[in-house]
Amino acid sequence: MLKSLIFCLLIFFSLPSNAKSDLVDSLKNNNNLIFIRHALAPGNGDPDNFDILDCTTQRNLDNVGRDQSKRLGNFFQINNIPINTILSSEWCRCQETAKLAFNKYDTFSALNSFYDPKFYKYKERQLDKLKNFIHNLEEDGNIVFVTHYVVIASMFGIGISSGEILVTDRDLNVIGSIEDY
């Protein structure tokens, strides 16, 4: 009985590792879309005085989120995962995640949050812009999108944690996710 329990526990705890290893191998094949929810930024939404050009008016990463961003970048570096392009929401917490993880990025407004009612009116236009961008991709290689919960949930019907990685193919089929890196 005890041997059976130990065997089951070993199988249970080894599955995520194998799944993670398979996903890392897929990422090394270098033709995936990698959606990352920004690292931990405590709170919910943004203040009423939100200004996209002023980070002091936004919800931002805390020290845990900054450390998480650095670990995220280390994960890609240690595993020799190539990245061709890194795109970030214009929100400061996404840009800081991208900067700390990858040290380079370009902003892309289609990745912006539409959580707040004042931005929700842009939801469909943003999602269409993002889907068209992906559909018309001509470059090969892994592309990283640093964005928000609402964008990922709307695109894939999946909620992910702060700093979590969601990997898809070019047809937006979900391959898997990595939360522990």
C-alpha positions as CSV (number, residue, x, y, z in Angstrom):
1,M,0.0,0.0,0.0
2,L,2.8,2.5,0.9
3,K,4.7,1.6,-2.2
4,S,1.6,2.3,-4.3
5,L,1.1,5.6,-2.6
6,I,4.8,6.6,-3.2
7,F,4.6,5.5,-6.8
8,C,1.4,7.6,-7.4
9,L,3.0,10.6,-5.7
10,L,6.1,10.2,-7.8
11,I,4.1,10.1,-11.0
12,F,1.9,13.0,-9.9
13,F,4.9,15.3,-9.1
14,S,6.9,14.3,-12.2
15,L,4.2,15.1,-14.7
16,P,4.5,18.9,-14.5
17,S,8.3,18.5,-14.9
18,N,7.9,16.4,-18.0
19,A,5.2,18.7,-19.4
20,K,7.5,21.7,-18.7
21,S,10.4,19.9,-20.4
22,D,8.2,19.2,-23.4
23,L,7.1,22.9,-23.5
24,V,10.7,24.1,-23.3
25,D,11.6,21.8,-26.2
26,S,8.7,23.3,-28.2
27,L,10.0,26.8,-27.4
28,K,13.4,25.8,-28.6
29,N,11.9,24.9,-32.0
30,N,11.6,28.7,-32.4
31,N,8.2,29.4,-34.0
32,N,5.8,30.0,-31.2
33,L,3.8,32.9,-29.8
34,I,4.6,33.5,-26.2
35,F,2.0,35.4,-24.2
36,I,3.2,36.6,-20.8
37,R,0.9,38.3,-18.2
38,H,2.9,41.1,-16.6
39,A,4.7,40.3,-13.4
40,L,3.1,40.9,-10.0
41,A,1.7,44.4,-9.6
42,P,-0.4,44.4,-6.5
43,G,-3.9,45.7,-6.6
44,N,-6.7,45.7,-9.2
45,G,-7.1,47.9,-12.2
46,D,-5.6,51.3,-12.3
47,P,-6.2,54.6,-10.4
48,D,-8.9,57.0,-11.7
49,N,-6.1,59.5,-12.6
50,F,-4.4,56.9,-14.9
51,D,-2.2,58.5,-17.5
52,I,-0.5,56.2,-20.0
53,L,2.5,58.5,-20.1
54,D,3.0,58.7,-16.3
55,C,3.9,55.6,-14.5
56,T,3.3,57.3,-11.1
57,T,-0.5,57.2,-12.0
58,Q,-0.5,53.5,-12.7
59,R,-0.4,50.2,-10.8
60,N,3.2,49.1,-11.0
61,L,5.4,46.1,-10.2
62,D,6.5,45.7,-6.6
63,N,9.8,44.2,-5.6
64,V,8.3,40.7,-5.9
65,G,7.2,41.5,-9.4
66,R,10.6,42.9,-10.4
67,D,12.3,39.7,-9.1
68,Q,9.7,37.6,-10.9
69,S,10.5,39.5,-14.2
70,K,14.2,38.8,-13.7
71,R,13.6,35.1,-13.1
72,L,11.4,35.1,-16.2
73,G,14.3,36.4,-18.3
74,N,16.7,33.9,-16.7
75,F,14.3,31.1,-17.6
76,F,14.6,32.0,-21.3
77,Q,18.4,32.5,-21.1
78,I,19.2,29.4,-19.1
79,N,17.1,27.2,-21.4
80,N,18.6,28.8,-24.6
81,I,15.1,29.8,-25.9
82,P,15.5,32.1,-28.9
83,I,13.3,35.1,-29.1
84,N,13.0,37.2,-32.3
85,T,10.6,39.9,-31.2
86,I,9.3,41.2,-27.9
87,L,6.2,43.4,-27.8
88,S,4.7,45.0,-24.7
89,S,1.5,46.7,-23.8
90,E,2.0,50.4,-23.3
91,W,1.1,50.1,-19.6
92,C,4.2,50.6,-17.4
93,R,3.9,47.3,-15.5
94,C,4.1,45.4,-18.8
95,Q,7.0,47.5,-20.1
96,E,8.9,47.0,-16.8
97,T,8.3,43.3,-17.0
98,A,9.7,43.2,-20.6
99,K,12.7,45.4,-19.7
100,L,13.7,43.4,-16.7
101,A,13.2,40.1,-18.4
102,F,14.5,40.8,-21.8
103,N,16.2,44.2,-21.7
104,K,14.5,45.2,-25.0
105,Y,11.0,45.5,-26.4
106,D,8.7,47.6,-28.5
107,T,5.2,48.7,-27.4
108,F,2.1,47.6,-29.2
109,S,-1.2,49.2,-28.4
110,A,-3.2,46.0,-29.2
111,L,-1.8,44.5,-26.0
112,N,-3.1,47.3,-23.8
113,S,-5.5,46.5,-21.0
114,F,-9.3,47.1,-21.4
115,Y,-10.2,46.1,-17.9
116,D,-11.3,49.6,-16.9
117,P,-14.6,50.7,-18.3
118,K,-13.0,53.8,-19.9
119,F,-10.8,51.4,-22.0
120,Y,-13.3,48.6,-22.6
121,K,-14.8,50.4,-25.6
122,Y,-11.5,49.6,-27.4
123,K,-11.6,45.8,-26.6
124,E,-12.9,44.5,-30.0
125,R,-10.7,46.9,-32.0
126,Q,-7.6,45.9,-30.0
127,L,-8.3,42.1,-30.3
128,D,-9.0,42.4,-34.0
129,K,-5.7,44.4,-34.4
130,L,-3.8,41.7,-32.4
131,K,-5.3,38.8,-34.4
132,N,-4.7,40.5,-37.7
133,F,-1.1,41.2,-36.7
134,I,-0.6,37.5,-35.8
135,H,-2.4,36.3,-38.9
136,N,-0.2,38.4,-41.1
137,L,3.1,37.5,-39.5
138,E,5.8,37.0,-42.0
139,E,8.8,36.5,-39.7
140,D,9.6,33.2,-38.2
141,G,10.8,32.7,-34.7
142,N,9.4,33.0,-31.2
143,I,7.5,36.2,-30.5
144,V,6.8,37.4,-27.0
145,F,3.7,39.4,-26.1
146,V,3.8,41.0,-22.6
147,T,0.2,41.9,-21.8
148,H,-2.6,41.8,-19.3
149,Y,-5.0,39.2,-17.9
150,V,-8.0,40.5,-19.8
151,V,-6.2,40.3,-23.2
152,I,-5.1,36.7,-22.6
153,A,-8.5,35.7,-21.2
154,S,-10.3,37.2,-24.1
155,M,-8.1,35.6,-26.7
156,F,-7.9,32.1,-25.2
157,G,-10.6,31.8,-22.6
158,I,-7.9,31.0,-20.1
159,G,-7.0,33.0,-17.0
160,I,-3.3,33.0,-16.1
161,S,-1.3,34.3,-13.1
162,S,1.0,37.3,-12.9
163,G,4.2,36.4,-14.8
164,E,2.8,33.2,-16.2
165,I,3.8,32.1,-19.7
166,L,1.2,30.9,-22.2
167,V,2.6,29.3,-25.4
168,T,0.6,29.0,-28.6
169,D,1.3,28.0,-32.1
170,R,0.9,30.4,-35.0
171,D,-2.8,29.4,-35.3
172,L,-3.4,30.4,-31.7
173,N,-3.7,26.9,-30.5
174,V,-2.6,26.7,-26.9
175,I,0.4,24.4,-26.4
176,G,0.8,24.9,-22.7
177,S,1.8,27.2,-19.9
178,I,4.6,27.7,-17.4
179,E,4.1,29.3,-14.1
180,D,7.1,28.1,-12.1
181,Y,10.5,29.0,-13.7
